[in-house]
Amino acid sequence: MSAPAPLVALDRLVKHFPVRMGLGFSRAQVHAVDDVSFTIARGETLGLVGESGCGKSTLARCIVRLMEPTGGALHFDGADIAHLGTRALRPLRRRMQMIFQDPMASLNPRKTVGEIVGDGLAIHGIGTPAERRRKVDDLIARVGLSP
């Protein structure tokens, strides 16, 4: 019996940014992510750790396709998503998420936790407002907080 396919698979993923020099001609590139390969199985969690500026956020943005990789292969649940357009990515984005370490940079302090959690459900059109509220309350209770 063969092993199940990984949920996420990167093979030599690359993201380079052109550097403008002189009269606007691009002659150099910043190698933000260069030749990264790994897999993540269903149920696994991956934490990216490294120095500031080493490419962690850029790699995460490429994986969830907020940025298009310059090269390499990127598969999600067996499908090649490296160059999919926005419309094709929309249903997949319900199943992807980056969580940044610094909550002050990630969360809007003017919103309640319930509003922040509920925004994702509303953006993807999941449930009615009442159903979303119940789902948010359940999720908040599951992590030990009072709704």
C-alpha positions in Angstrom: 0.0 0.0 0.0 1.5 3.4 -1.0 1.8 6.3 1.4 -0.9 9.1 1.0 0.1 12.1 -1.0 1.3 15.1 1.1 -1.1 18.0 1.6 1.6 20.5 0.7 4.7 19.8 -1.5 7.3 22.3 -2.5 10.1 21.2 -4.9 12.9 23.7 -5.4 10.6 26.7 -4.9 12.1 30.1 -5.8 11.1 33.7 -5.4 13.3 36.4 -6.8 12.6 40.1 -6.9 14.2 42.4 -9.5 16.3 45.3 -8.2 16.0 48.6 -10.0 19.3 50.1 -10.9 20.3 53.3 -12.6 17.7 54.4 -15.2 15.2 51.8 -14.1 16.8 48.9 -15.8 16.6 45.7 -13.8 20.1 44.0 -13.8 20.1 42.3 -10.4 17.7 40.2 -8.4 17.2 39.7 -4.7 17.0 35.9 -4.0 14.3 36.0 -1.3 13.6 32.3 -1.5 16.0 30.0 -3.3 15.6 26.3 -3.8 13.2 25.3 -0.9 11.8 21.8 -0.8 9.7 20.1 1.8 6.4 18.3 2.3 3.6 18.6 4.9 1.4 15.6 5.5 -2.3 16.0 6.5 -2.5 16.7 10.2 1.1 18.0 10.4 2.0 21.6 11.5 5.0 23.4 10.2 6.7 26.3 11.9 9.2 28.4 9.9 11.9 29.8 12.0 14.8 32.1 11.0 16.4 35.5 11.2 14.6 38.6 10.3 14.7 39.1 6.5 15.6 35.5 5.7 12.4 34.9 3.5 10.0 33.2 5.9 7.1 35.5 5.1 7.9 35.5 1.4 7.9 31.7 1.4 4.6 31.6 3.3 3.0 34.1 0.9 4.2 32.0 -2.1 2.7 28.8 -0.5 -0.7 30.4 -0.1 -0.3 32.1 -3.4 -0.4 35.7 -2.3 2.7 35.9 -4.4 3.5 34.0 -7.5 6.7 31.9 -7.2 9.5 32.7 -9.7 10.2 29.0 -10.2 9.9 25.5 -8.8 6.9 23.4 -8.1 4.1 23.9 -5.6 1.4 21.4 -5.0 -1.6 21.6 -2.7 -3.6 18.4 -2.1 -2.1 16.9 -5.3 -2.8 19.9 -7.6 -0.2 22.1 -9.1 -1.1 25.6 -7.8 2.2 27.5 -8.6 0.6 29.5 -11.4 -3.2 29.3 -10.8 -5.2 32.5 -11.3 -7.2 34.2 -8.6 -10.5 32.6 -9.6 -9.1 29.0 -9.5 -7.4 29.7 -6.1 -10.5 31.0 -4.4 -11.9 27.7 -3.3 -8.5 26.5 -2.2 -7.9 29.5 0.0 -10.7 28.3 2.4 -8.2 25.5 3.3 -5.0 27.6 3.7 -3.8 29.9 6.4 -0.6 31.6 7.6 -0.4 32.6 11.2 2.3 35.2 12.0 4.1 35.2 15.3 3.5 38.8 16.2 -0.3 39.2 17.0 0.1 43.0 17.2 1.1 43.1 13.6 -1.5 40.5 12.5 -4.6 41.4 14.4 -6.7 44.6 14.2 -6.9 45.9 17.8 -10.2 47.7 17.0 -12.0 44.4 16.3 -13.1 41.7 18.8 -11.7 38.2 18.5 -15.2 37.1 17.3 -15.2 39.7 14.5 -11.7 38.6 13.4 -12.5 34.9 13.4 -15.9 35.6 11.7 -14.4 37.7 8.9 -12.9 34.6 7.2 -16.3 32.8 7.2 -18.0 35.9 5.9 -15.4 36.5 3.1 -15.9 32.9 1.9 -19.7 33.1 2.2 -19.9 30.3 4.8 -23.3 30.2 6.5 -25.8 32.8 7.4 -24.8 35.6 9.9 -26.5 33.6 12.7 -24.7 30.4 11.7 -21.4 32.2 11.5 -22.0 33.7 15.0 -22.7 30.2 16.4 -19.6 28.8 14.7 -17.4 31.6 16.0 -18.8 31.2 19.6 -18.1 27.4 19.4 -14.5 27.9 18.1 -13.8 30.5 20.8 -15.2 28.1 23.5 -13.1 25.2 22.1 -9.9 27.1 22.8 -11.0 27.9 26.4 -12.2 31.5 26.0 -15.6 32.9 26.9 -17.6 33.9 23.8 
